[in-house]
Amino acid sequence: MNKVMSRTAQPRPRHRPPTRRDSRRPGGAPPRTPGRPTAARPETARTRPGAAVRQPRPTDLFAERLLAVLSGQRPVHWMLRHTAGRAYDDLARLAEHGPLRTLGPRPVVQDIGYYVPSQGALEVFARIAAGGRLRAMAFRLELGKDLRWRCTAVETGTP
């Protein structure tokens, strides 16, 4: 009688035991609860609770962005949504001449300083090192109603 039942019974799948609960498979995943991480990650200095994560300042971000455009590493339209007023036109005019382009090593931001003329406005200057030369770049940032910084003026130290 055992032989007859084994022929009529459904064969079991051979890829895994029937009692195994595999969380990698859609049917076996445990329900998610809010606030519980989905995957265990090793804690690092950036993810450790209580560790201070330093956000880059807008002066640093815009200095790097403007340098990338004025040195020819990025196209001018890359700054379109980061500018306001006539700043985009000024930036396009400056980028045509490529005032910060170099034949040797890539230019880098060496130093940044800023002045706060009023609340929500920053006037920033940056020293740009390109090979053995130092160049200057100045720009103005204004905080918009949407709480985003936008560049409103750009100048370089070249005539």
DRENMARNU-45250 format. One line per field, with one value per residue: x, y, z of N, C-alpha, C, CB in turn; residue in one letter; chain; residue number from 0. Coordinates in steps of 0.2 Angstrom, whole numbers, plus 5000, padded with zeros to 4 digits. Atoms other than C-alpha are relative to their C-alpha. Glycine has a CB too. Layout:
<sites>
n_xx: X_...;
n_yy: Y_...;
n_zz: Z_...;
ca_xx: X_...;
ca_yy: Y_...;
ca_zz: Z_...;
c_xx: X_...;
c_yy: Y_...;
c_zz: Z_...;
cb_xx: X_...;
cb_yy: Y_...;
cb_zz: Z_...;
rest: A_...;
kette: A_...;
nr: NUM_...;
</sites>
This chain:
<sites>
n_xx: 5004_4995_4998_5005_5001_4995_5001_5005_4999_4997_4993_4997_4995_4993_4996_5000_5005_5007_5001_4995_5002_4994_5002_4998_5005_5006_5005_4998_4998_5004_5003_4996_5003_4997_4994_4995_4996_5002_4993_4995_4994_4995_5000_4994_5000_5006_5007_5000_5004_4997_4994_5002_4998_4999_5002_4996_5003_5002_4994_4996_5004_5001_4993_4998_5004_4998_4994_5001_5003_4995_4994_5001_5001_5007_5003_5003_5007_5000_5001_5006_5005_4997_4999_5006_4998_4995_4994_4999_4997_4994_4996_4999_4995_4994_4998_4997_4993_4997_4995_4996_4997_4993_4998_4997_5004_5007_5001_5003_5001_4995_5002_5007_5002_5006_5003_5007_5003_5007_5003_5002_4995_4993_4995_4995_4994_4997_4993_5000_4993_4999_4993_4997_5003_5006_5005_5005_5007_5005_5007_5005_5005_5005_5005_5006_5006_5000_4994_4994_4995_4999_4995_5003_4994_4994_4994_4993_4995_4997_5004;
n_yy: 4994_4994_4998_4997_4993_4996_4998_4995_4994_4995_5000_4994_4996_5002_4994_4998_5004_4997_4996_4994_4993_4996_4993_4997_5002_4996_5003_5002_4994_4998_4993_4994_4996_4994_4999_5005_5000_5005_5004_4998_4998_4999_4993_4996_4993_4997_5002_5001_4996_4995_4998_4994_5000_4993_4998_4995_4993_4998_4997_5006_5004_4995_4999_5006_5000_4995_5002_5005_4997_4995_5003_5004_5007_5001_4995_4994_5001_5004_4995_4996_5000_4998_4993_4996_4994_5000_5004_5005_4997_4999_5007_5002_4996_5002_5006_5000_4999_5005_4996_5005_5006_5001_5005_5004_5003_4997_4995_5002_4995_5000_4997_4997_4995_4997_4994_5000_4994_5000_5006_5003_4998_5001_4998_5005_5000_5007_5000_5006_5002_5004_5000_4996_4994_4999_4995_4998_5000_4997_5001_4998_5005_4997_5005_4999_5002_5007_5001_5003_4995_4999_4995_4995_4996_5004_4996_5004_4995_4998_4994;
n_zz: 5000_5000_5007_5003_4998_5003_5007_5001_4997_5004_4998_4996_5004_4997_4999_4993_4996_5000_4994_5000_5001_5003_5000_5006_5004_4998_4995_4993_4997_4994_5001_4998_4995_5000_4995_5000_5006_5004_5001_4995_5003_4995_4999_5002_4997_5003_4998_4993_4996_4996_5003_5003_5007_5002_5007_5003_5001_5006_5003_5003_5006_5006_5002_5005_5006_5005_5002_5005_5006_5003_5003_5005_4999_5000_5004_4997_4998_4994_4995_5001_4994_4994_5001_5000_5003_5006_4998_5005_5005_4999_5000_5007_5003_4997_5002_5007_5000_4997_4996_4995_5004_4999_5004_4995_4995_4999_4995_4994_4995_4995_4994_5001_4995_5001_4996_5000_5000_4997_4998_5007_5006_4999_5005_4999_5004_5000_5003_5004_5002_5006_5001_4996_5000_4995_5003_4996_5002_4995_5002_4995_4999_4997_4998_5003_4996_4999_4995_5004_5002_5008_5001_5004_5003_5000_5003_5000_4999_5007_5003;
ca_xx: 5000_5015_5020_5003_5002_5019_5015_4999_5006_5013_5032_5041_5051_5070_5076_5072_5064_5045_5047_5061_5057_5068_5067_5075_5059_5043_5032_5043_5048_5043_5032_5040_5038_5040_5057_5065_5080_5077_5096_5109_5123_5140_5140_5152_5157_5143_5129_5133_5119_5124_5138_5138_5137_5144_5134_5144_5141_5133_5149_5159_5146_5144_5163_5166_5151_5156_5174_5168_5159_5172_5186_5177_5174_5155_5143_5135_5117_5122_5121_5104_5093_5106_5106_5094_5093_5107_5119_5116_5120_5135_5141_5138_5148_5162_5163_5165_5182_5186_5195_5200_5205_5222_5233_5242_5234_5215_5211_5206_5198_5212_5203_5185_5180_5163_5154_5136_5129_5111_5101_5099_5114_5132_5146_5159_5177_5187_5206_5208_5225_5230_5247_5258_5246_5233_5217_5202_5183_5169_5150_5135_5122_5105_5092_5076_5058_5060_5075_5087_5103_5105_5119_5115_5132_5148_5165_5183_5199_5203_5199;
ca_yy: 5000_5012_5010_5015_5031_5036_5036_5046_5059_5075_5076_5088_5102_5098_5116_5118_5109_5113_5120_5133_5151_5161_5180_5182_5175_5185_5173_5170_5188_5194_5209_5226_5236_5255_5261_5245_5244_5233_5227_5227_5238_5240_5257_5269_5287_5293_5282_5280_5287_5304_5306_5324_5324_5340_5347_5356_5375_5384_5394_5378_5370_5386_5389_5371_5372_5389_5383_5368_5379_5393_5380_5371_5355_5357_5366_5383_5376_5365_5381_5386_5381_5387_5405_5420_5436_5441_5429_5416_5428_5434_5416_5412_5427_5423_5405_5409_5416_5402_5413_5398_5386_5379_5368_5360_5353_5356_5372_5369_5380_5385_5396_5403_5419_5427_5443_5444_5460_5456_5442_5429_5436_5431_5439_5426_5426_5411_5409_5397_5388_5382_5376_5389_5403_5410_5418_5426_5423_5432_5428_5433_5420_5425_5414_5412_5410_5392_5392_5387_5397_5404_5414_5431_5438_5431_5440_5433_5442_5443_5459;
ca_zz: 5000_5003_4985_4979_4989_4984_4966_4968_4980_4973_4972_4984_4976_4978_4979_4997_5012_5014_5031_5027_5029_5017_5019_5002_4994_4992_5001_5016_5020_5038_5039_5040_5055_5055_5062_5060_5048_5033_5032_5045_5040_5050_5059_5053_5059_5047_5052_5070_5081_5088_5076_5069_5050_5043_5028_5016_5016_5002_4999_4996_4985_4974_4973_4966_4954_4947_4946_4936_4924_4922_4919_4906_4915_4915_4903_4907_4908_4922_4933_4926_4941_4953_4947_4948_4939_4927_4935_4922_4908_4916_4919_4901_4895_4907_4902_4883_4888_4899_4913_4924_4910_4912_4901_4916_4932_4935_4945_4963_4976_4988_5000_5003_5012_5014_5020_5026_5020_5026_5032_5017_5007_5006_4996_4993_4987_4982_4978_4964_4962_4945_4943_4950_4948_4960_4953_4960_4959_4968_4968_4978_4985_4990_4999_4990_4997_4994_5006_4992_4989_4971_4964_4958_4953_4947_4943_4940_4943_4924_4914;
c_xx: 5004_5002_4994_4999_5006_5000_4995_5002_5005_5008_5002_5005_5007_5004_5001_4996_4994_5000_5005_4997_5005_4998_5002_4994_4994_4995_5002_5003_4996_4997_5004_4997_5003_5006_5005_5004_4998_5007_5004_5006_5005_4999_5007_5000_4994_4993_4999_4995_5004_5006_4998_5002_5000_4997_5004_4996_4999_5006_5004_4997_5000_5007_5002_4996_5002_5007_5000_4998_5005_5007_4999_4998_4992_4997_4996_4993_5000_4999_4993_4995_5003_5002_4994_5002_5004_5006_5002_5003_5007_5005_5001_5005_5007_5003_5002_5007_5004_5006_5004_5002_5007_5002_5003_4995_4993_5000_4996_4998_5005_4997_4993_4999_4993_4998_4993_4998_4993_4998_4998_5004_5007_5004_5006_5006_5004_5007_5000_5008_5000_5007_5004_4997_4994_4995_4994_4993_4996_4993_4996_4994_4994_4995_4993_4994_4999_5005_5006_5005_5001_5005_4997_5005_5006_5005_5006_5005_5004_4996_4995;
c_yy: 5006_5002_5003_5007_5004_5002_5005_5007_5005_5000_5006_5004_4998_5006_5002_4996_5004_5004_5007_5006_5005_5007_5003_4999_5004_4997_4999_5006_5002_5007_5005_5004_5007_5001_4995_5000_4994_4995_5003_5002_5002_5008_5003_5007_5004_4998_4998_5005_5005_5003_5007_4999_5007_5001_5005_5007_5002_5003_4995_4997_5005_5001_4994_5000_5006_4999_4995_5003_5005_4997_4995_4993_4998_5006_5005_4998_4996_5004_5003_5001_5003_5008_5004_5007_5000_4996_4995_5003_5002_4994_4998_5004_4999_4993_4999_5001_4995_5003_4995_4994_5000_4994_4994_4996_5004_5005_4997_5006_5000_5003_5004_5005_5003_5006_4999_5007_5001_4993_4997_5002_4998_5002_4996_5001_4994_5001_4994_4999_4996_5000_5004_5007_5000_5005_5001_4999_5002_4999_5002_4994_5004_4994_5001_4998_4993_4997_4996_5006_5000_5006_5005_5005_4996_5005_4996_5006_5002_5006_4998;
c_zz: 5000_4993_4996_5002_4998_4993_4999_5004_4996_5002_5003_4996_5004_5001_5007_5004_5001_5006_5001_4999_4997_4999_4993_4995_5001_5005_5007_5003_5006_4998_5002_5005_4999_5005_5000_4993_4996_4999_5005_4996_5006_5001_4999_5004_4997_5002_5007_5003_5004_4997_4996_4992_4997_4993_4997_5000_4993_4996_4997_4994_4994_4997_4995_4994_4995_4997_4994_4993_4996_4998_4995_5001_5000_4995_5004_5003_5006_5006_4999_5006_5006_5000_5000_4997_4994_5001_4994_4993_5001_5000_4993_4996_5003_4997_4993_5000_5004_5005_5004_4997_5001_4995_5005_5005_5000_5006_5006_5004_5006_5007_4999_5006_4999_5005_5000_5000_5003_5001_4993_4994_5002_4994_5001_4996_5000_4997_4997_4998_4994_4998_5005_5001_5005_4996_5005_4997_5006_4997_5006_5000_5004_5001_4998_5005_5001_5004_4996_4998_4992_4999_4996_4997_5000_4997_5001_5001_4993_4997_4995;
cb_xx: 4995_5006_5002_4993_5000_5007_4998_4994_5004_4997_5005_5002_4999_5003_4998_4999_5003_4995_5002_5006_4996_5002_5003_5006_4999_4997_4998_5006_5001_5005_4993_5002_5001_4995_4997_4997_5007_4998_5002_5002_4999_5007_4998_5002_5006_5001_4999_5007_4994_5002_5003_5004_4994_5007_4992_5002_5005_4994_5004_5002_4993_4997_5005_4998_4993_5000_5005_4995_4994_5002_5003_5005_5002_4996_4995_5000_4997_5007_5005_4996_4997_5007_5004_4997_5003_5002_5000_4994_4996_5001_4996_4993_4998_5000_4994_4996_5001_5004_4997_4995_4997_5003_5006_5005_5003_4995_4997_5004_4992_5006_5005_4995_5005_4994_5003_4998_5000_4995_4994_4993_4999_5001_5001_4997_5005_4996_5006_4996_5003_4995_5002_5007_4997_5002_4997_5001_4998_5001_4999_4996_5003_4996_5000_4999_4994_5000_4997_4998_5007_4993_5006_4996_5001_4999_5001_5001_5005_4999_5005;
cb_yy: 5000_4999_4993_4996_5000_4997_4993_4997_4998_5007_4999_4998_5007_4995_5005_5008_4999_4995_4996_4999_5003_4997_5004_4997_4992_5001_4993_4995_5006_5000_5000_5004_4998_5006_5002_4993_5001_5002_5001_4994_5007_4998_5001_5001_5004_5000_4993_5000_4997_4997_4995_5006_4996_5001_5002_4998_5005_5004_5004_4995_4998_5006_5001_4994_5001_5007_4998_4995_5004_5005_4996_5000_4998_5001_4997_5006_4997_4997_5005_4997_4994_4996_5002_5001_5005_5007_4997_4996_5007_5004_4995_5000_5008_5000_4995_5006_5007_4995_5005_4999_5000_4999_5002_5003_4999_4994_5006_4995_5000_5003_5005_4995_5005_4995_5007_4996_5003_5004_5000_5002_5007_4992_5008_4993_5006_4995_5001_5001_4996_5004_5002_5001_5002_5003_4996_5007_4992_5008_4993_5007_4994_5005_4999_4996_5003_4996_4995_4997_4998_5002_4996_5004_5007_4994_5007_4995_4998_4994_5004;
cb_zz: 5006_5004_4996_5001_5008_5002_4996_5003_5007_5001_4994_5007_5001_4995_4996_5001_5007_5000_5006_4995_5006_4993_5006_4997_5000_4993_4997_4999_4995_5006_5003_4994_5007_5001_5007_5001_5001_4993_4993_5005_4997_4998_5008_4993_4998_4992_4996_5004_5004_5007_4995_5003_4996_5000_5001_4992_5004_5000_5006_5006_5002_5002_5006_5004_5002_5004_5005_5002_5001_5005_5006_4995_5007_5007_4995_4996_4994_5001_5001_4994_5001_5001_4993_5007_5005_4999_5007_4998_4998_5007_5004_4996_5002_5008_5001_4997_5003_4996_5004_5006_4993_5007_4995_5004_5007_5002_4997_5004_5003_4998_5003_4999_5002_5000_4998_5007_4993_4995_5005_4999_4998_5001_5000_4999_5002_4997_5005_4993_5006_4994_4993_4998_4993_5007_4993_5003_4998_5001_4998_4998_5004_4996_5008_4994_4996_4993_5006_4994_5003_4997_4995_5005_5003_4995_5004_4995_5005_4996_4997;
rest: M_N_K_V_M_S_R_T_A_Q_P_R_P_R_H_R_P_P_T_R_R_D_S_R_R_P_G_G_A_P_P_R_T_P_G_R_P_T_A_A_R_P_E_T_A_R_T_R_P_G_A_A_V_R_Q_P_R_P_T_D_L_F_A_E_R_L_L_A_V_L_S_G_Q_R_P_V_H_W_M_L_R_H_T_A_G_R_A_Y_D_D_L_A_R_L_A_E_H_G_P_L_R_T_L_G_P_R_P_V_V_Q_D_I_G_Y_Y_V_P_S_Q_G_A_L_E_V_F_A_R_I_A_A_G_G_R_L_R_A_M_A_F_R_L_E_L_G_K_D_L_R_W_R_C_T_A_V_E_T_G_T_P;
kette: A_A_A_A_A_A_A_A_A_A_A_A_A_A_A_A_A_A_A_A_A_A_A_A_A_A_A_A_A_A_A_A_A_A_A_A_A_A_A_A_A_A_A_A_A_A_A_A_A_A_A_A_A_A_A_A_A_A_A_A_A_A_A_A_A_A_A_A_A_A_A_A_A_A_A_A_A_A_A_A_A_A_A_A_A_A_A_A_A_A_A_A_A_A_A_A_A_A_A_A_A_A_A_A_A_A_A_A_A_A_A_A_A_A_A_A_A_A_A_A_A_A_A_A_A_A_A_A_A_A_A_A_A_A_A_A_A_A_A_A_A_A_A_A_A_A_A_A_A_A_A_A_A_A_A_A_A_A_A;
nr: 0_1_2_3_4_5_6_7_8_9_10_11_12_13_14_15_16_17_18_19_20_21_22_23_24_25_26_27_28_29_30_31_32_33_34_35_36_37_38_39_40_41_42_43_44_45_46_47_48_49_50_51_52_53_54_55_56_57_58_59_60_61_62_63_64_65_66_67_68_69_70_71_72_73_74_75_76_77_78_79_80_81_82_83_84_85_86_87_88_89_90_91_92_93_94_95_96_97_98_99_100_101_102_103_104_105_106_107_108_109_110_111_112_113_114_115_116_117_118_119_120_121_122_123_124_125_126_127_128_129_130_131_132_133_134_135_136_137_138_139_140_141_142_143_144_145_146_147_148_149_150_151_152_153_154_155_156_157_158;
</sites>
